[in-house]
Amino acid sequence: MDVHEFREAGHRAVDAMADYLAGIEERRVFPAVTPAEMEALFDAPLPRAGMPLAQVLEQVEARLMPNCTHVGHPGYLGLITPSPAPAGVLGDFIAAALNQNIGAYSIGPAAVSLERRVVRWLADLVGFGPEAGGHLTSGGMLANLTGLKLARDAVSGNRVQHEGVRGPSGVYVSEERHVSVDKSLDAIGLGRDSLRALPTDDAYQLRLDALEQAITQDRRRGVRPLAVVAMAGTTNTGSVDDLAAIRGICDRESLWMHVDAAYGGGMLLSRAHPGVLDGIERADSVTIDPHKWFYAPLDAGAILVRDGAQLTRSFGIKPPYLTDELDAAGERFQYYVHSLEQSRRLRGLKVWMSFQRYGSRQIGRWIDDNVAVARRLHDLAAASPDFRSATPPRMSGVCLRYECGLDERRSAALHARVAQRMETLGRFWFSTTVMKGVTFFRVNVVNFRTRPEHMDELFALLRAECVRAHDALAAARP
Ligand SMILES: Cc1ncc(COP(=O)(O)O)c(C=O)c1O
């Protein structure tokens, strides 16, 4: 390929992205398009002949860019995907150009060390000691899967990865878990039926009496209790389980303790709210996603393990075709030996560049600002008799409900209708959820552009749309 063309097109792409970021607040959050229109937009056969890169970029600018969900827009308050930090965006560009395959040291010596340093920084934030290990993953799903495989293997004395699963096991987690826990239990062969989804209290934290009871019941039935997944920032409300108490139960019962801090791990950088995740340092493994609340562009999750050697015990296989003949001293770190993935992209660069550019202090300030705007929204709802906020936010997740005396079926319809309408209006985007059988709007702020005035505007609009939807439902009442 012609380097001149790459340079020209590269400058143009950077200019387009800089303009995009500078003007992002002027856009609709979600485009006014339909799935059929989007399919038609790209409905073309495989090109037989190529075209100049400048022309390809024109297509990207015309077709892709206007039809994105603009997650960097201050009104994007939806499924947890952050406004990406610009330094991280450049990190991914550079990582792609260098194309280091850090599965093996021989395909990226500096890249392996950089990634290991990022893992070390994250382990330091969690409070793990020098024996800790880990790696970056595609996201929280794969990090939770890895944590639960380590649990399964460790608790069996590292037999099960050879012999397969024998006999039923129990894994304990709150009803507010992320679905990745269910999928993980399926994938590691324990089955979804081994999951005990336990009730939470009014703050959506795992009830310890229910945990104790479930473990006792399983032992009585001949089920082997295996692990507790403690939530350190639930997807809905950012609730944090009692990590210290869960550690005590795990020690007594010889269970693995995995902490899902995929979202909530950001609080480790908060200066305004220190100690929210106290006890996380005593977990056996932790999921923490830089691509959530450290504002890294997708994808960058992480699994951290207090005893890093368990990764090797769990995954370590060295096939002859990957033997590194040049590593007689055993000094070259081979990610493929210590993890599930083989080929592995350099996810760490965008995280490393963001920490270098902004420092943990600036990222922590963004996080504290997100918590503050979430609290503002909660306060607005709490002060309004027609709204209910599920619980005061410990992080940046707020669940709100319009209370207008409808039964739950009609209330769910109202909340869905209002969320759809908000998407159509284009100023904000958020989702709905159900907790304890009741529907809520789910607002989550992992966005360094969202300011307090956006919450005031959101709440006023939300109320107007709820009243409107209520009137429409009442008029349609048979
Ligand atoms: C608490 C929690 N765990 C795990 C996940 C899964 O993470 P990912 O979407 O990065 O796979 C999420 C996603 O929102 C989450 O909120």
PDBQT file of the ligand as one rigid body, heavy atoms in Angstrom, charges set to zero:
ROOT
HETATM    1  C1  LIG A 501     -21.865  -5.550  36.657  1.00  0.00    +0.000 C 
HETATM    2  C2  LIG A 501     -21.541  -5.986  35.251  1.00  0.00    +0.000 A 
HETATM    3  N1  LIG A 501     -20.841  -7.104  35.044  1.00  0.00    +0.000 NA
HETATM    4  C3  LIG A 501     -20.529  -7.535  33.819  1.00  0.00    +0.000 A 
HETATM    5  C4  LIG A 501     -20.936  -6.848  32.698  1.00  0.00    +0.000 A 
HETATM    6  C5  LIG A 501     -20.590  -7.348  31.318  1.00  0.00    +0.000 C 
HETATM    7  O1  LIG A 501     -19.612  -6.536  30.757  1.00  0.00    +0.000 OA
HETATM    8  P1  LIG A 501     -19.340  -6.468  29.170  1.00  0.00    +0.000 P 
HETATM    9  O2  LIG A 501     -20.566  -5.893  28.564  1.00  0.00    +0.000 OA
HETATM   10  O3  LIG A 501     -18.141  -5.606  29.087  1.00  0.00    +0.000 OA
HETATM   11  O4  LIG A 501     -19.060  -7.858  28.707  1.00  0.00    +0.000 OA
HETATM   12  C6  LIG A 501     -21.681  -5.664  32.863  1.00  0.00    +0.000 A 
HETATM   13  C7  LIG A 501     -22.147  -4.891  31.692  1.00  0.00    +0.000 C 
HETATM   14  O5  LIG A 501     -22.772  -3.874  31.801  1.00  0.00    +0.000 OA
HETATM   15  C8  LIG A 501     -21.992  -5.228  34.170  1.00  0.00    +0.000 A 
HETATM   16  O6  LIG A 501     -22.699  -4.097  34.390  1.00  0.00    +0.000 OA
ENDROOT
TORSDOF 0
